[in-house]
Amino acid sequence: MIPLSYNFRSLAVRKATTGATAGGVALVVFVFSSAQMLAQGVERTLGKSGSDDIAIVLSRGADAELSSNVDQASIGLVKAAREVRQRSGGTPDAVAEIVGVLALDKVGTTGISNVQVRGVEESVYQFRPTVHVSEGRAARPGADEAVVGASIRGRFVGLEVGQSFEIRKNRRVHVVGVFEDGGSSFESEVWTDLDLVRSAFGRQALVSSVRVRLRSPADFDAFKRSIEENRQLGLQAIAEPKYYADQSEGTATFVRGLGFIIAFFFSIGAMIGAMITMYAAVANRSREIGTLRALGFSKLNILVSFLLEAIALALIGGAVGAGASLLMGFVRFSVINFASWSEIVFTFVPTVVIVGKSVVFAGVMGLLGGFFPAIRAARVPILAALRG
């Protein structure tokens, strides 16, 4: 077996071609890894919004809150279900909410994008204890006031404390605070009074959803049956973690698919670059190959040596690309959530699995890019190689 030190010395001698090929592989791995991290961020952000003991009730057939309509009469029946936990005062631990979408101007650009507005009841902070106002104060019930999520504040015109935006023509809502929820998707929303949103979107006596906190996650099946078997209600119950997993599926799949397509075409270029580099190495080192054969190394030894050199070259680039992609963990990125058609802010979430996949992907590129040059090196006749 030819020592690996021979291959690493060869890579060190050909600094220019080694750097160019490794750089191409690093770029591909960076794109591939970043796309995987963003998709992981999509799933984690929406996953943080769900709780095991919460069920969300929508109108039958609706796949998101935006397309759901629950009438006022049904709200009380849902909250009265015996599986719903009671608060200390004997009231059901539940909230009715309504969502709408506003088109607002983005800060720093000339374009507009959709922002999700959620109309909430006064008890929303009691229902969601993880949510807290980090700056300013909570919006007063019945007032034209709102609080904005920490992830979306300042990204749109009017969404900053002390500013205001139009929820409908000639009716402005003043931003009085900023809230946080551990990086969940709620941080990409604007929260204001329930009746204000109803009035602005012409949906009086309707809500988008009713969320209830169950006595135990084990009570969900019984609660689901009690809601869905009553056909007069026309409602469906979904466990909140499953609801948000379904909401993230389309966006995460799109991000992963787009990243894979870009990485695929980039990888073709990287493999061609690796192939050219290795073919040049074979041509320039023909006497070395002849000498190795004359010393008794077999064709298989030559093939394996050049193949390992190509893989090592790709792994060097892959390590650089994967390392650079870790810096994306400090970047915030916004995309349109296909379920709500509103902008939502995510962070890139690096994991050991993603980094491992990226490095393996680089190794595969090196294997494919170096295979044919390695075969050529192994087939060079000894006498022709020694003549150069």
Secondary structure, DSSP 4 states (H G I P E B T S, - for coil): ---HHHHHHHHHH-HHHHHHHHHHHHHHHHHHHHHHHHHHHHHHHHHTT--TTEEEEEETT-SSGGG--EEHHHHHHHHT-TTBPB-TTS-BSEEEEEEEEEEEEBTTSS-EEEEEEEEE-TTHHHH-TT-EEEEE-PPPTTSSEEEEETTTTTSBTT-STT-EEEEETTEEEEEEEEEE-TT-GGGGEEEEEHHHHHHHTT-TTEESEEEEEBS-GGGHHHHHHHHHS-TTT-EEEEEHHHHHHHHHHHHHHHHHHHHHHHHHHHHHHHHHHHHHHHHHHHHHTHHHHHHHHHTT--HHHHHHHHHHHHHHHHHHHHHHHHHHHGGGGG-EEEEEETTTTEEEEEE----HHHHHHHHHHHHHHHHHHHHHHHHHHHHS-HHHHHH-
